[in-house]
Amino acid sequence: MSDEKNGYATLGYEQARDQLLEVVRELEAGGKSLEESLELWEKGEELARVCERHLEGARKRIDDKLASVGEADEPPSDGE
């Protein structure tokens, strides 16, 4: 099941992270059947992918901003 089909893709980073933390708590608490545990694990994997996509986007924005600041700080070349 992909995150687009289950609605996870529309979650913001904080929402996905909070839901992922809840999944981890439930798994750590135990007491679930094997099938319930597998479903929770799969949900956690999907939520982790959503979080990772948000973090990758943030990294790219930071890298892009740092690159543009670095370009502005470079002295003009000899040809200019």
Biopython code that builds the backbone (N, CA, C, O; Angstrom):
import numpy as np
from Bio.PDB.StructureBuilder import StructureBuilder

atoms = [
    (1, "MET", "N", (0.848, -1.173, 0.000)),
    (1, "MET", "CA", (0.000, 0.000, 0.000)),
    (1, "MET", "C", (0.898, 1.242, 0.000)),
    (1, "MET", "O", (1.806, 1.352, 0.824)),
    (2, "SER", "N", (0.651, 2.156, -0.903)),
    (2, "SER", "CA", (1.481, 3.359, -0.978)),
    (2, "SER", "C", (0.885, 4.464, -0.130)),
    (2, "SER", "O", (-0.314, 4.464, 0.152)),
    (3, "ASP", "N", (1.732, 5.415, 0.281)),
    (3, "ASP", "CA", (1.233, 6.494, 1.140)),
    (3, "ASP", "C", (0.208, 7.356, 0.410)),
    (3, "ASP", "O", (-0.647, 7.960, 1.057)),
    (4, "GLU", "N", (0.268, 7.430, -0.925)),
    (4, "GLU", "CA", (-0.695, 8.232, -1.660)),
    (4, "GLU", "C", (-2.102, 7.645, -1.526)),
    (4, "GLU", "O", (-3.075, 8.394, -1.445)),
    (5, "LYS", "N", (-2.217, 6.327, -1.503)),
    (5, "LYS", "CA", (-3.532, 5.683, -1.429)),
    (5, "LYS", "C", (-4.140, 5.762, -0.036)),
    (5, "LYS", "O", (-5.363, 5.764, 0.103)),
    (6, "ASN", "N", (-3.309, 5.827, 0.992)),
    (6, "ASN", "CA", (-3.829, 5.809, 2.355)),
    (6, "ASN", "C", (-3.913, 7.198, 2.982)),
    (6, "ASN", "O", (-4.326, 7.331, 4.134)),
    (7, "GLY", "N", (-3.530, 8.221, 2.246)),
    (7, "GLY", "CA", (-3.649, 9.577, 2.752)),
    (7, "GLY", "C", (-2.462, 10.078, 3.542)),
    (7, "GLY", "O", (-2.459, 11.234, 3.965)),
    (8, "TYR", "N", (-1.444, 9.246, 3.759)),
    (8, "TYR", "CA", (-0.285, 9.682, 4.536)),
    (8, "TYR", "C", (0.501, 10.759, 3.809)),
    (8, "TYR", "O", (1.132, 11.601, 4.449)),
    (9, "ALA", "N", (0.473, 10.747, 2.481)),
    (9, "ALA", "CA", (1.267, 11.700, 1.702)),
    (9, "ALA", "C", (0.848, 13.142, 1.971)),
    (9, "ALA", "O", (1.640, 14.059, 1.759)),
    (10, "THR", "N", (-0.362, 13.354, 2.427)),
    (10, "THR", "CA", (-0.840, 14.710, 2.689)),
    (10, "THR", "C", (-0.466, 15.210, 4.084)),
    (10, "THR", "O", (-0.692, 16.375, 4.410)),
    (11, "LEU", "N", (0.102, 14.335, 4.899)),
    (11, "LEU", "CA", (0.484, 14.720, 6.253)),
    (11, "LEU", "C", (1.714, 15.605, 6.241)),
    (11, "LEU", "O", (2.627, 15.409, 5.439)),
    (12, "GLY", "N", (1.731, 16.573, 7.131)),
    (12, "GLY", "CA", (2.931, 17.362, 7.346)),
    (12, "GLY", "C", (3.942, 16.529, 8.119)),
    (12, "GLY", "O", (3.618, 15.457, 8.631)),
    (13, "TYR", "N", (5.162, 17.027, 8.197)),
    (13, "TYR", "CA", (6.212, 16.289, 8.887)),
    (13, "TYR", "C", (5.833, 15.989, 10.340)),
    (13, "TYR", "O", (5.951, 14.850, 10.791)),
    (14, "GLU", "N", (5.383, 17.001, 11.065)),
    (14, "GLU", "CA", (5.078, 16.812, 12.482)),
    (14, "GLU", "C", (3.953, 15.806, 12.685)),
    (14, "GLU", "O", (4.007, 14.989, 13.604)),
    (15, "GLN", "N", (2.935, 15.862, 11.830)),
    (15, "GLN", "CA", (1.824, 14.914, 11.936)),
    (15, "GLN", "C", (2.310, 13.487, 11.686)),
    (15, "GLN", "O", (1.979, 12.573, 12.441)),
    (16, "ALA", "N", (3.092, 13.301, 10.629)),
    (16, "ALA", "CA", (3.608, 11.972, 10.304)),
    (16, "ALA", "C", (4.517, 11.464, 11.417)),
    (16, "ALA", "O", (4.450, 10.294, 11.794)),
    (17, "ARG", "N", (5.369, 12.348, 11.944)),
    (17, "ARG", "CA", (6.276, 11.964, 13.028)),
    (17, "ARG", "C", (5.499, 11.542, 14.267)),
    (17, "ARG", "O", (5.826, 10.536, 14.897)),
    (18, "ASP", "N", (4.467, 12.313, 14.618)),
    (18, "ASP", "CA", (3.673, 11.988, 15.801)),
    (18, "ASP", "C", (2.959, 10.651, 15.639)),
    (18, "ASP", "O", (2.903, 9.853, 16.574)),
    (19, "GLN", "N", (2.414, 10.410, 14.446)),
    (19, "GLN", "CA", (1.751, 9.123, 14.202)),
    (19, "GLN", "C", (2.765, 7.979, 14.241)),
    (19, "GLN", "O", (2.467, 6.895, 14.743)),
    (20, "LEU", "N", (3.961, 8.226, 13.710)),
    (20, "LEU", "CA", (5.008, 7.203, 13.739)),
    (20, "LEU", "C", (5.400, 6.886, 15.182)),
    (20, "LEU", "O", (5.585, 5.721, 15.534)),
    (21, "LEU", "N", (5.527, 7.910, 16.008)),
    (21, "LEU", "CA", (5.845, 7.682, 17.419)),
    (21, "LEU", "C", (4.772, 6.851, 18.105)),
    (21, "LEU", "O", (5.078, 5.992, 18.932)),
    (22, "GLU", "N", (3.514, 7.106, 17.760)),
    (22, "GLU", "CA", (2.418, 6.321, 18.343)),
    (22, "GLU", "C", (2.497, 4.869, 17.895)),
    (22, "GLU", "O", (2.258, 3.963, 18.694)),
    (23, "VAL", "N", (2.825, 4.636, 16.642)),
    (23, "VAL", "CA", (2.984, 3.264, 16.136)),
    (23, "VAL", "C", (4.089, 2.559, 16.915)),
    (23, "VAL", "O", (3.931, 1.408, 17.322)),
    (24, "VAL", "N", (5.208, 3.251, 17.122)),
    (24, "VAL", "CA", (6.329, 2.657, 17.862)),
    (24, "VAL", "C", (5.892, 2.320, 19.285)),
    (24, "VAL", "O", (6.211, 1.245, 19.793)),
    (25, "ARG", "N", (5.167, 3.228, 19.926)),
    (25, "ARG", "CA", (4.684, 2.965, 21.298)),
    (25, "ARG", "C", (3.809, 1.718, 21.343)),
    (25, "ARG", "O", (3.956, 0.872, 22.226)),
    (26, "GLU", "N", (2.888, 1.616, 20.368)),
    (26, "GLU", "CA", (1.996, 0.461, 20.332)),
    (26, "GLU", "C", (2.765, -0.836, 20.116)),
    (26, "GLU", "O", (2.474, -1.850, 20.751)),
    (27, "LEU", "N", (3.748, -0.801, 19.221)),
    (27, "LEU", "CA", (4.545, -2.007, 18.975)),
    (27, "LEU", "C", (5.363, -2.380, 20.204)),
    (27, "LEU", "O", (5.478, -3.557, 20.549)),
    (28, "GLU", "N", (5.927, -1.380, 20.859)),
    (28, "GLU", "CA", (6.737, -1.643, 22.051)),
    (28, "GLU", "C", (5.893, -2.163, 23.209)),
    (28, "GLU", "O", (6.371, -2.945, 24.031)),
    (29, "ALA", "N", (4.633, -1.725, 23.273)),
    (29, "ALA", "CA", (3.750, -2.158, 24.357)),
    (29, "ALA", "C", (3.412, -3.638, 24.238)),
    (29, "ALA", "O", (3.124, -4.304, 25.233)),
    (30, "GLY", "N", (3.451, -4.144, 23.002)),
    (30, "GLY", "CA", (3.161, -5.567, 22.803)),
    (30, "GLY", "C", (1.683, -5.862, 22.964)),
    (30, "GLY", "O", (0.852, -4.954, 22.977)),
    (31, "GLY", "N", (1.360, -7.156, 23.087)),
    (31, "GLY", "CA", (-0.015, -7.565, 23.283)),
    (31, "GLY", "C", (-0.836, -7.620, 22.007)),
    (31, "GLY", "O", (-2.039, -7.879, 22.065)),
    (32, "LYS", "N", (-0.221, -7.385, 20.864)),
    (32, "LYS", "CA", (-0.936, -7.422, 19.594)),
    (32, "LYS", "C", (-0.720, -8.790, 18.954)),
    (32, "LYS", "O", (0.273, -9.471, 19.207)),
    (33, "SER", "N", (-1.679, -9.165, 18.121)),
    (33, "SER", "CA", (-1.503, -10.391, 17.355)),
    (33, "SER", "C", (-0.420, -10.156, 16.310)),
    (33, "SER", "O", (-0.024, -9.018, 16.060)),
    (34, "LEU", "N", (0.052, -11.232, 15.707)),
    (34, "LEU", "CA", (1.066, -11.105, 14.672)),
    (34, "LEU", "C", (0.538, -10.248, 13.528)),
    (34, "LEU", "O", (1.259, -9.388, 13.021)),
    (35, "GLU", "N", (-0.698, -10.466, 13.118)),
    (35, "GLU", "CA", (-1.280, -9.702, 12.011)),
    (35, "GLU", "C", (-1.388, -8.219, 12.367)),
    (35, "GLU", "O", (-1.065, -7.360, 11.547)),
    (36, "GLU", "N", (-1.839, -7.916, 13.582)),
    (36, "GLU", "CA", (-1.941, -6.515, 14.020)),
    (36, "GLU", "C", (-0.558, -5.860, 14.067)),
    (36, "GLU", "O", (-0.394, -4.709, 13.664)),
    (37, "SER", "N", (0.421, -6.600, 14.558)),
    (37, "SER", "CA", (1.782, -6.077, 14.631)),
    (37, "SER", "C", (2.332, -5.800, 13.241)),
    (37, "SER", "O", (2.978, -4.774, 13.024)),
    (38, "LEU", "N", (2.083, -6.705, 12.291)),
    (38, "LEU", "CA", (2.547, -6.491, 10.917)),
    (38, "LEU", "C", (1.879, -5.275, 10.292)),
    (38, "LEU", "O", (2.532, -4.503, 9.589)),
    (39, "GLU", "N", (0.594, -5.096, 10.540)),
    (39, "GLU", "CA", (-0.109, -3.923, 10.006)),
    (39, "GLU", "C", (0.469, -2.633, 10.595)),
    (39, "GLU", "O", (0.662, -1.647, 9.883)),
    (40, "LEU", "N", (0.738, -2.651, 11.891)),
    (40, "LEU", "CA", (1.351, -1.480, 12.517)),
    (40, "LEU", "C", (2.736, -1.208, 11.947)),
    (40, "LEU", "O", (3.096, -0.059, 11.691)),
    (41, "TRP", "N", (3.514, -2.276, 11.748)),
    (41, "TRP", "CA", (4.854, -2.127, 11.184)),
    (41, "TRP", "C", (4.784, -1.481, 9.799)),
    (41, "TRP", "O", (5.543, -0.562, 9.491)),
    (42, "GLU", "N", (3.860, -1.977, 8.969)),
    (42, "GLU", "CA", (3.700, -1.430, 7.617)),
    (42, "GLU", "C", (3.288, 0.045, 7.672)),
    (42, "GLU", "O", (3.784, 0.865, 6.899)),
    (43, "LYS", "N", (2.386, 0.368, 8.583)),
    (43, "LYS", "CA", (1.980, 1.767, 8.751)),
    (43, "LYS", "C", (3.190, 2.612, 9.147)),
    (43, "LYS", "O", (3.388, 3.710, 8.628)),
    (44, "GLY", "N", (3.990, 2.093, 10.065)),
    (44, "GLY", "CA", (5.186, 2.801, 10.494)),
    (44, "GLY", "C", (6.166, 3.021, 9.350)),
    (44, "GLY", "O", (6.753, 4.097, 9.235)),
    (45, "GLU", "N", (6.348, 2.019, 8.511)),
    (45, "GLU", "CA", (7.241, 2.153, 7.356)),
    (45, "GLU", "C", (6.746, 3.262, 6.423)),
    (45, "GLU", "O", (7.541, 4.065, 5.934)),
    (46, "GLU", "N", (5.461, 3.303, 6.183)),
    (46, "GLU", "CA", (4.891, 4.330, 5.305)),
    (46, "GLU", "C", (5.052, 5.722, 5.909)),
    (46, "GLU", "O", (5.404, 6.673, 5.212)),
    (47, "LEU", "N", (4.795, 5.830, 7.196)),
    (47, "LEU", "CA", (4.959, 7.117, 7.872)),
    (47, "LEU", "C", (6.425, 7.551, 7.875)),
    (47, "LEU", "O", (6.722, 8.736, 7.724)),
    (48, "ALA", "N", (7.332, 6.605, 8.043)),
    (48, "ALA", "CA", (8.760, 6.928, 8.007)),
    (48, "ALA", "C", (9.150, 7.450, 6.624)),
    (48, "ALA", "O", (9.967, 8.364, 6.518)),
    (49, "ARG", "N", (8.579, 6.882, 5.570)),
    (49, "ARG", "CA", (8.871, 7.373, 4.211)),
    (49, "ARG", "C", (8.383, 8.811, 4.035)),
    (49, "ARG", "O", (9.060, 9.633, 3.417)),
    (50, "VAL", "N", (7.206, 9.103, 4.581)),
    (50, "VAL", "CA", (6.677, 10.474, 4.497)),
    (50, "VAL", "C", (7.622, 11.425, 5.225)),
    (50, "VAL", "O", (7.949, 12.493, 4.707)),
    (51, "CYS", "N", (8.057, 11.047, 6.410)),
    (51, "CYS", "CA", (8.990, 11.895, 7.173)),
    (51, "CYS", "C", (10.282, 12.092, 6.394)),
    (51, "CYS", "O", (10.801, 13.206, 6.324)),
    (52, "GLU", "N", (10.800, 11.027, 5.813)),
    (52, "GLU", "CA", (12.046, 11.122, 5.066)),
    (52, "GLU", "C", (11.908, 12.050, 3.869)),
    (52, "GLU", "O", (12.825, 12.817, 3.576)),
    (53, "ARG", "N", (10.780, 11.993, 3.176)),
    (53, "ARG", "CA", (10.563, 12.895, 2.037)),
    (53, "ARG", "C", (10.560, 14.359, 2.495)),
    (53, "ARG", "O", (11.129, 15.226, 1.832)),
    (54, "HIS", "N", (9.918, 14.618, 3.626)),
    (54, "HIS", "CA", (9.918, 15.992, 4.162)),
    (54, "HIS", "C", (11.339, 16.430, 4.517)),
    (54, "HIS", "O", (11.737, 17.555, 4.217)),
    (55, "LEU", "N", (12.094, 15.550, 5.149)),
    (55, "LEU", "CA", (13.460, 15.896, 5.532)),
    (55, "LEU", "C", (14.348, 16.096, 4.309)),
    (55, "LEU", "O", (15.186, 16.998, 4.294)),
    (56, "GLU", "N", (14.172, 15.266, 3.285)),
    (56, "GLU", "CA", (14.942, 15.441, 2.050)),
    (56, "GLU", "C", (14.617, 16.788, 1.406)),
    (56, "GLU", "O", (15.511, 17.477, 0.915)),
    (57, "GLY", "N", (13.346, 17.159, 1.409)),
    (57, "GLY", "CA", (12.951, 18.456, 0.861)),
    (57, "GLY", "C", (13.572, 19.606, 1.638)),
    (57, "GLY", "O", (14.017, 20.593, 1.052)),
    (58, "ALA", "N", (13.600, 19.476, 2.952)),
    (58, "ALA", "CA", (14.211, 20.518, 3.783)),
    (58, "ALA", "C", (15.712, 20.604, 3.522)),
    (58, "ALA", "O", (16.270, 21.698, 3.435)),
    (59, "ARG", "N", (16.367, 19.439, 3.397)),
    (59, "ARG", "CA", (17.800, 19.433, 3.103)),
    (59, "ARG", "C", (18.090, 20.125, 1.772)),
    (59, "ARG", "O", (19.041, 20.899, 1.655)),
    (60, "LYS", "N", (17.264, 19.839, 0.781)),
    (60, "LYS", "CA", (17.462, 20.440, -0.539)),
    (60, "LYS", "C", (17.292, 21.960, -0.458)),
    (60, "LYS", "O", (18.079, 22.707, -1.039)),
    (61, "ARG", "N", (16.278, 22.407, 0.255)),
    (61, "ARG", "CA", (16.078, 23.852, 0.397)),
    (61, "ARG", "C", (17.275, 24.508, 1.069)),
    (61, "ARG", "O", (17.717, 25.577, 0.646)),
    (62, "ILE", "N", (17.799, 23.877, 2.108)),
    (62, "ILE", "CA", (18.965, 24.418, 2.807)),
    (62, "ILE", "C", (20.175, 24.431, 1.881)),
    (62, "ILE", "O", (20.884, 25.434, 1.798)),
    (63, "ASP", "N", (20.415, 23.316, 1.182)),
    (63, "ASP", "CA", (21.546, 23.246, 0.256)),
    (63, "ASP", "C", (21.432, 24.305, -0.836)),
    (63, "ASP", "O", (22.415, 24.961, -1.179)),
    (64, "ASP", "N", (20.223, 24.467, -1.382)),
    (64, "ASP", "CA", (20.010, 25.474, -2.420)),
    (64, "ASP", "C", (20.284, 26.880, -1.888)),
    (64, "ASP", "O", (20.909, 27.699, -2.563)),
    (65, "LYS", "N", (19.814, 27.148, -0.684)),
    (65, "LYS", "CA", (20.025, 28.470, -0.088)),
    (65, "LYS", "C", (21.507, 28.704, 0.178)),
    (65, "LYS", "O", (22.024, 29.786, -0.098)),
    (66, "LEU", "N", (22.189, 27.698, 0.711)),
    (66, "LEU", "CA", (23.622, 27.838, 0.962)),
    (66, "LEU", "C", (24.388, 28.049, -0.342)),
    (66, "LEU", "O", (25.338, 28.831, -0.385)),
    (67, "ALA", "N", (23.984, 27.361, -1.392)),
    (67, "ALA", "CA", (24.646, 27.517, -2.688)),
    (67, "ALA", "C", (24.436, 28.930, -3.227)),
    (67, "ALA", "O", (25.359, 29.538, -3.769)),
    (68, "SER", "N", (23.220, 29.447, -3.075)),
    (68, "SER", "CA", (22.963, 30.793, -3.594)),
    (68, "SER", "C", (23.703, 31.847, -2.770)),
    (68, "SER", "O", (24.146, 32.854, -3.323)),
    (69, "VAL", "N", (23.844, 31.638, -1.482)),
    (69, "VAL", "CA", (24.605, 32.563, -0.644)),
    (69, "VAL", "C", (26.081, 32.483, -1.015)),
    (69, "VAL", "O", (26.759, 33.508, -1.088)),
    (70, "GLY", "N", (26.577, 31.279, -1.248)),
    (70, "GLY", "CA", (27.971, 31.097, -1.643)),
    (70, "GLY", "C", (28.272, 31.767, -2.960)),
    (70, "GLY", "O", (29.343, 32.351, -3.124)),
    (71, "GLU", "N", (27.350, 31.698, -3.908)),
    (71, "GLU", "CA", (27.543, 32.344, -5.205)),
    (71, "GLU", "C", (27.576, 33.858, -5.047)),
    (71, "GLU", "O", (28.347, 34.533, -5.729)),
    (72, "ALA", "N", (26.761, 34.391, -4.170)),
    (72, "ALA", "CA", (26.718, 35.840, -3.960)),
    (72, "ALA", "C", (28.008, 36.336, -3.302)),
    (72, "ALA", "O", (28.409, 37.483, -3.498)),
    (73, "ASP", "N", (28.650, 35.468, -2.527)),
    (73, "ASP", "CA", (29.876, 35.855, -1.831)),
    (73, "ASP", "C", (31.127, 35.727, -2.689)),
    (73, "ASP", "O", (32.186, 36.236, -2.322)),
    (74, "GLU", "N", (31.013, 35.045, -3.839)),
    (74, "GLU", "CA", (32.192, 34.839, -4.688)),
    (74, "GLU", "C", (32.596, 36.140, -5.355)),
    (74, "GLU", "O", (31.743, 36.894, -5.823)),
    (75, "PRO", "N", (33.892, 36.405, -5.402)),
    (75, "PRO", "CA", (34.340, 37.611, -6.108)),
    (75, "PRO", "C", (34.119, 37.442, -7.616)),
    (75, "PRO", "O", (34.106, 36.317, -8.115)),
    (76, "PRO", "N", (33.949, 38.533, -8.329)),
    (76, "PRO", "CA", (33.752, 38.423, -9.777)),
    (76, "PRO", "C", (34.992, 37.821, -10.431)),
    (76, "PRO", "O", (36.114, 38.004, -9.959)),
    (77, "SER", "N", (34.769, 37.113, -11.510)),
    (77, "SER", "CA", (35.888, 36.517, -12.221)),
    (77, "SER", "C", (36.671, 37.600, -12.955)),
    (77, "SER", "O", (36.193, 38.728, -13.079)),
    (78, "ASP", "N", (37.867, 37.274, -13.441)),
    (78, "ASP", "CA", (38.730, 38.255, -14.115)),
    (78, "ASP", "C", (38.101, 38.819, -15.368)),
    (78, "ASP", "O", (38.437, 39.929, -15.781)),
    (79, "GLY", "N", (37.195, 38.078, -15.979)),
    (79, "GLY", "CA", (36.564, 38.520, -17.226)),
    (79, "GLY", "C", (35.465, 39.532, -17.009)),
    (79, "GLY", "O", (34.950, 40.076, -17.986)),
    (80, "GLU", "N", (35.083, 39.812, -15.788)),
    (80, "GLU", "CA", (33.964, 40.733, -15.536)),
    (80, "GLU", "C", (34.432, 42.101, -15.182)),
    (80, "GLU", "O", (33.615, 42.990, -14.941)),
]
sb = StructureBuilder()
sb.init_structure("model")
sb.init_model(0)
sb.init_chain("A")
sb.init_seg("    ")
for serial, (resi, resn, name, xyz) in enumerate(atoms, 1):
    if name == "N":
        sb.init_residue(resn, " ", resi, " ")
    sb.init_atom(name, np.array(xyz, "f"), 0.0, 1.0, " ", f" {name:<3s}", serial, name[0])
structure = sb.get_structure()
